């Protein structure tokens, strides 16, 4: 049948089983939006307040559901506003397809109104991108974008389409989605070597990251740790993979990781790194990271092998496949002395009270967990509140913690919460933020209101840019340069102005009461939690430091 380019876009999205897109209309993409009007019973479009938040919403949707998130934007500033969201997805390996429209092909290269080379701009932050100026190439470009986004190490792909292509007409044939490129598999001989190393080790530990979540290997990981009697520690991207109360779970590793995790890696004689890249927030001093251990790395991306830390053995493989082959070869060994040592280290915490405010971050996160069920999805912005959430959340659900890890994007949270709630309408979404991050994205309240999304936003309000303020306190002689903005924003009045409900809490009792009321609401609720600016994210290892430099209190 003969279709316009815009209709082909819609039909290919339906081929890919896309039912939701996020975006913002504009001149060059108007033909696609006109087509969406006729497809609104099959493709739901979520209008956000800003294109960056639309990209974050597509990202949050993908993280919460495992599907590919889709975002639309017009040319020029519409397209460039996607850049931070695309980069956020790229750094955390999140599958996303961004579809932008450009000026007509006859105007390309003439500096036309709102013309921009978005493929050139996004080349370093996408797995691949396409510039489509012929209708004959359109359908296959979009099909390949979805295949690439979900193949191997997942990530974002951009398709930029000239406006004349969206209006052109050609014969279109429906096709099945392209087959995702098969995952690399672990060689059994290498797996046997790893099993032998684990069996001989006295102090082994598994250190795992987002690759375990991406490969849906949480059950296999838990089985391995149980059988080998081996503790595990994780990066932020793997929060929720192991149950909070699992005795083998040592908690977060790295700069703001637990004392137990960092000490265990330092003392270990064997480290099994799974789906993780030894980032500078984990291996703060690469020459001294796990200095006493034999290190094995299993990762799907060959470029991550030996990039940051030199390892003794590496396997390029899907983590799930490697673990399935490894588990039968690992012996059941009693390492209770090693595990018991971890329990001693777990008692050393960094949550001592700082400042005069009676309401503390640990109280807020703990109460939120205690009052919600295990299916709850927690979304964060970036800053102190993000670390407190990662440290104190009690959950076991691979897709229950949505946060910007690699890029550390302030302003990520509310858009991502919208995407997660749209993707998982049967689940409750809790959005943790700080007053600094929230000033970057609070306009997304209009999206939550318009779509009646019951997102509960918890604002840890210390009236400073908390994480940078903490660094200035500790390392810069308390020279508070541009971190005490003295803003007077009344968050309760702001959300009421948008049409939602707001509460303010200054004590644990007030927070508990407000949160219980928020759980009854049908639409968005904000809880402004007044905390001390002197609260710290601890433990903390300074950049370039080791476990011996850890600040606990």
LINUR-V247700 format. One record per pair of residues at least 6 apart in sequence whose ideal C-beta (glycine too) atoms are under 7 Angstrom apart, sorted by the first residue. I is the first residue (numbers start at 1). J is the second residue. Records with the same first field share a line. If there is no record, write none. Layout:
# LINUR-V247700
I = J / J
This chain:
# LINUR-V247700
1 = 172
2 = 169 / 170 / 171
3 = 11 / 169 / 172
4 = 166 / 167 / 168 / 169
5 = 135 / 138 / 161 / 165 / 166 / 167 / 168
6 = 31 / 32 / 34 / 35 / 166
7 = 35
8 = 138 / 139 / 172
9 = 32 / 99 / 142
10 = 35 / 36 / 39 / 43
11 = 172 / 174
12 = 139 / 142 / 143
13 = 43 / 70
14 = 42
15 = 174 / 175 / 177
16 = 146 / 177
18 = 43 / 70
19 = 43 / 44
20 = 44 / 46 / 61 / 422
21 = 43 / 45 / 70 / 71 / 72
22 = 46 / 48 / 54 / 57 / 58 / 71 / 419
23 = 45 / 54 / 71 / 72 / 73
24 = 47 / 48 / 51 / 54 / 73 / 78
25 = 33 / 74
26 = 74 / 75 / 78
27 = 74 / 114
28 = 74 / 75 / 101 / 102 / 103 / 114 / 163
29 = 72 / 74 / 101
31 = 163 / 166 / 167
32 = 72 / 101 / 166
36 = 43 / 45
46 = 57 / 422 / 447 / 451
48 = 54 / 57 / 415 / 444 / 447
49 = 443 / 444 / 446 / 447
50 = 81 / 443
51 = 73 / 78 / 81 / 82
52 = 81 / 82 / 84 / 85
53 = 414 / 415 / 441 / 444
54 = 71 / 73 / 415
55 = 71 / 82 / 85 / 86 / 98
56 = 85 / 88 / 412 / 415 / 416 / 419
57 = 415 / 416 / 418 / 419
58 = 69 / 70 / 71 / 96 / 419
59 = 69 / 85 / 88 / 89 / 94 / 96 / 416 / 419
60 = 379 / 402 / 415 / 416 / 417 / 418 / 419 / 420
61 = 69 / 419 / 420 / 422 / 423
62 = 68 / 69 / 94 / 95 / 96
63 = 94 / 399 / 402 / 420
64 = 377 / 399 / 402 / 420 / 423 / 424
65 = 423 / 424
66 = 399
68 = 95 / 96 / 97 / 146 / 149 / 150
69 = 95 / 96 / 419
70 = 97 / 99
71 = 82 / 96 / 98
72 = 99
73 = 79 / 81 / 82 / 100
74 = 101
75 = 100 / 101 / 102 / 103 / 114 / 115 / 116
76 = 114 / 115 / 116
79 = 100 / 116 / 118
80 = 116 / 121
82 = 98
83 = 121 / 122
84 = 409
86 = 98 / 122 / 125 / 126 / 156 / 158
87 = 125 / 407
88 = 404 / 407 / 409 / 412
89 = 96 / 155 / 156
90 = 125 / 126 / 155 / 156
91 = 406 / 407
92 = 210 / 237 / 404 / 405 / 406
93 = 153 / 154 / 155 / 210 / 214
94 = 154 / 155 / 156
95 = 149 / 150 / 154 / 155
96 = 149 / 156
97 = 145 / 146 / 149 / 157 / 159
98 = 156 / 158
99 = 159 / 161
100 = 118 / 158 / 160
101 = 161 / 163 / 166
102 = 108 / 115 / 160 / 161 / 162 / 163
103 = 112 / 114 / 115 / 162 / 163
104 = 162 / 163 / 164
105 = 133 / 162 / 164
107 = 115
108 = 115 / 162
118 = 158 / 160
119 = 129 / 131 / 158 / 160
122 = 129 / 158
123 = 129
126 = 156 / 157 / 158
127 = 148 / 149 / 155 / 156 / 157
128 = 148 / 157
129 = 157 / 158 / 160
130 = 141 / 145 / 159 / 160
131 = 160
132 = 138 / 141 / 159 / 160 / 161 / 162 / 165
133 = 162 / 165
134 = 165
135 = 165 / 168 / 170
136 = 170
138 = 161 / 165
139 = 172
141 = 159
142 = 159
143 = 177 / 178
144 = 178
145 = 157 / 159
146 = 177
147 = 178 / 180
148 = 157
149 = 155 / 156 / 157
150 = 180
151 = 180 / 181
152 = 181 / 183 / 300
153 = 300 / 301
154 = 214
183 = 300 / 318 / 321
184 = 300 / 316 / 317 / 318
185 = 317 / 318 / 321
186 = 315 / 317 / 321 / 322 / 325
187 = 315
188 = 325
190 = 313 / 315
191 = 322 / 325 / 326 / 329
192 = 329
193 = 313
194 = 296 / 313 / 326
195 = 326 / 329 / 330
197 = 270 / 294 / 296
198 = 204 / 228 / 270 / 330
199 = 330 / 331 / 333
201 = 269 / 270
202 = 269 / 338
203 = 267 / 268 / 269 / 338
204 = 228 / 230 / 268 / 270 / 272
205 = 230 / 231 / 232 / 233 / 264 / 265 / 268 / 271
206 = 225 / 230 / 232 / 272 / 274
207 = 233 / 253 / 265 / 271 / 273 / 276
208 = 221 / 232 / 234 / 238 / 241 / 274 / 275 / 276
209 = 234 / 235 / 237 / 238 / 275 / 276 / 277
210 = 235 / 237 / 238 / 275
211 = 274 / 275 / 276 / 299 / 300 / 319
212 = 218 / 221 / 238 / 241 / 274 / 275 / 319
213 = 237 / 238 / 241 / 398
214 = 275
215 = 275 / 318 / 319 / 320
216 = 320 / 398
217 = 319 / 320 / 323
218 = 241 / 398
220 = 320 / 323 / 324 / 327
221 = 232 / 241 / 323
222 = 242
223 = 327
224 = 323 / 326 / 327 / 330
225 = 232 / 248
227 = 327 / 330 / 332
228 = 330 / 333
229 = 333 / 334 / 335 / 339
230 = 248 / 335
231 = 248 / 250 / 264 / 339 / 342
232 = 242 / 248 / 249 / 250
233 = 250 / 251 / 253 / 261 / 264 / 265
234 = 241 / 242 / 252 / 253
235 = 253 / 254 / 276 / 282 / 405
236 = 252 / 390 / 403 / 405
237 = 405
239 = 390 / 393 / 401
240 = 395 / 396 / 397 / 398 / 400 / 401
241 = 398
242 = 249
243 = 249 / 396
244 = 394 / 395 / 396
247 = 339
250 = 258 / 260 / 261 / 264 / 342
251 = 257 / 258 / 260 / 261
252 = 258 / 261 / 390 / 391
253 = 261 / 262 / 265 / 282
254 = 281 / 282
255 = 281 / 284 / 540 / 541
256 = 387 / 537 / 539 / 540
258 = 346 / 539
259 = 345 / 348 / 539 / 550 / 552
260 = 342 / 345 / 346
262 = 541 / 547 / 550
263 = 345 / 547
264 = 342 / 345
265 = 271 / 290
266 = 547
267 = 292
268 = 290 / 292 / 293
269 = 292 / 293 / 294
270 = 293 / 294
271 = 290 / 293 / 295
272 = 296
273 = 295 / 296 / 297 / 298
274 = 298 / 319
275 = 299 / 319
277 = 304 / 307 / 308
278 = 308 / 309
279 = 308
283 = 289 / 308 / 309
284 = 541 / 543 / 544 / 545
285 = 544 / 545 / 546
286 = 308 / 309
288 = 546
289 = 309
294 = 312
295 = 309 / 311 / 312
296 = 311 / 312 / 313
297 = 305 / 311 / 314
298 = 315 / 317 / 319 / 322
299 = 305 / 316
300 = 316 / 317 / 318
302 = 316
305 = 314 / 316
306 = 314
315 = 322
348 = 552
350 = 538 / 539 / 552 / 553
351 = 362
352 = 553
353 = 360
354 = 532 / 534 / 535 / 536
355 = 532 / 533 / 534 / 535
356 = 532
357 = 530 / 531 / 532
358 = 506 / 507
359 = 505 / 506 / 507 / 508 / 511 / 529 / 530 / 531
360 = 531 / 535
361 = 388 / 460 / 531 / 535
362 = 392
363 = 508 / 511
364 = 458 / 460 / 511 / 529
365 = 388 / 389 / 392 / 393
366 = 392
367 = 508 / 511 / 512 / 515
368 = 430 / 458 / 515
369 = 393 / 394 / 395
371 = 515 / 516 / 519
372 = 428 / 430
374 = 395 / 396 / 397
375 = 397 / 427
376 = 400 / 427 / 428 / 430
377 = 400 / 402 / 420 / 424 / 427 / 429
378 = 389 / 393 / 400 / 401 / 430 / 432
379 = 402 / 413 / 416 / 417 / 420 / 429 / 431
380 = 386 / 389 / 403 / 413 / 432
381 = 410 / 411 / 412 / 413 / 433 / 434 / 437 / 438
382 = 404 / 408 / 409 / 410 / 412 / 437
383 = 410 / 434 / 436 / 437 / 466 / 467
384 = 434 / 466 / 467 / 470 / 537
385 = 432 / 433 / 434 / 460
386 = 403
387 = 537
388 = 537
389 = 432
393 = 401
402 = 416 / 420
404 = 412
410 = 436 / 437 / 440
411 = 437 / 440 / 441
413 = 431 / 433 / 437 / 441
414 = 431 / 441 / 442 / 444
415 = 441 / 444
417 = 429 / 431 / 455
418 = 444 / 447 / 448 / 453
420 = 429
421 = 429 / 453 / 455
428 = 454
429 = 455
430 = 456 / 458
431 = 455 / 456 / 457 / 458
432 = 458
433 = 457 / 459
434 = 460 / 466
435 = 459 / 461 / 462 / 463
436 = 465 / 466
438 = 459
442 = 494
445 = 495 / 498 / 500 / 524
446 = 498
448 = 455 / 523 / 524
449 = 498 / 499 / 500 / 523 / 524
452 = 522 / 523
453 = 523 / 524
454 = 521 / 522 / 523 / 524
455 = 524
456 = 518 / 525 / 527
457 = 524 / 526
458 = 527 / 529
459 = 491 / 526 / 527 / 528 / 529
460 = 529 / 531
461 = 528 / 529 / 530 / 531
462 = 531 / 532 / 533 / 535
463 = 533
464 = 483 / 484 / 533
465 = 483
468 = 483
469 = 480 / 483 / 533
470 = 536 / 537
472 = 478 / 479 / 480 / 481 / 483
491 = 502 / 526 / 528
492 = 502 / 503 / 504 / 528
495 = 501 / 502 / 526
496 = 502
500 = 523 / 524 / 525 / 526
501 = 521 / 525
502 = 526 / 528
503 = 514 / 517 / 527
504 = 528
505 = 511 / 514 / 527 / 529
506 = 530
511 = 527 / 529
514 = 527
515 = 527
518 = 525 / 527
538 = 551 / 552 / 553
539 = 550 / 551 / 552
540 = 551
541 = 547 / 549 / 550
542 = 549
